[in-house]
Amino acid sequence: MPHARANGINLYYEMTGSGPAIVLLSGLGADGHFWYQQVPALAARFSVIAVDNRDAGRSDKPEVAYTLRTMADDVAGLLDALEIPSAHLVAASMGGFIAQEFALAYPQRLRRLVLCCTSFGGLNSEPIPPQTTQVLLSRTGDPERDLRAFLALQFGTDYPQQHARDIDTYAKWRVNHPQPLPSYHRQLAASMQHNTEDRLGALQHPVLVLHGGRDQVVPVRNAELLAAKLPHATLHIFEDAGHLVLWEDAEQANRMIIEFLQAN
């Protein structure tokens, strides 16, 4: 299986397609398989690298605390290992936190940035709703129970009813590639320290901000606040979607991402 030595650990990744490189960064607890609705569309035009973050999927899970900057350094190390000078980043939720840190630390290695269902963090961001916080803090270590409890909060439409088989297939994947509870807690601790608000004005890259209008994990107000801090941001709200906008509106989101990344 493809692993790369990056920043002192082994990161699992899958590369598909050909063309300019895109790195896909997923959210809390998720691995590269999260992007199963994006990879086929993007790989028709790009070299798509879906990576398992440290402490998730098939990447290493060293028993040490770390920061989001550490995870950004992981991405840089992966690009080094693959001999890729620069890449687009497409990132969701916690992956968006990592991507912001990468963009600020390695601006010369970033081409364009897509931030989905994420925020700049800190006291001036719109807080996570209490019911979501309760779920995030109530992990049991049972991978299916924990995943299903979190998924229940992540849709704004009847997607779960219309795509029950797809969700069951994804749940089976996650059960077969479980995240240990200590790994989850380390990712959560790193995420809780996220705050890029005062630094984003230095980012001169084009950024596409996508968000669901009914997001119960990262409220949609965060997309507006985030876009306002970025000098060259384009904002699009999918009014009826929730946190999993990349599943609920996959076709339109994929089209917008491709058009944005291919723009001159």
Beta strands, then each sheet from edge to edge (+ up, - down):
strand 1: 3-6
strand 2: 9-17
strand 3: 21-25
strand 4: 47-51
strand 5: 87-92
strand 6: 110-116
strand 7: 207-212
strand 8: 233-238
sheet 1: 1+ 2- 4+ 3+ 5+ 6+ 7+ 8+
end
